[in-house]
Amino acid sequence: MKNWKSTLAFFVFVGVYIYSVAIPSTNEVVSTAGWIALIASIAMMFRSQITADMLSKLIDKLPNKD
């Protein structure tokens, strides 16, 4: 399985989302669940080649300050 890290990050994201929506909990639990989901989704984004290509194109378009 080539993309096991991305798959794991996706299931963590989905699990945390379902947990934070389905189970009534305190603000601290919802906040922590949100941070975990954010980190998992960022991990998914940076595992993708499309994201790397997009970031390199954005950096190339920045003006050079020589």
Stockholm file with secondary structure:
# STOCKHOLM 1.0

chainA/1-66         MKNWKSTLAFFVFVGVYIYSVAIPSTNEVVSTAGWIALIASIAMMFRSQITADMLSKLIDKLPNKD
#=GR chainA/1-66 SS CTTHHHHHHHHHHHHHHHHHHHSCCCHHHHHHHHHHHHHHHHHHHHHSHHHHHHHHHHHHHSCCCC
#=GC SS_cons        CTTHHHHHHHHHHHHHHHHHHHSCCCHHHHHHHHHHHHHHHHHHHHHSHHHHHHHHHHHHHSCCCC
//
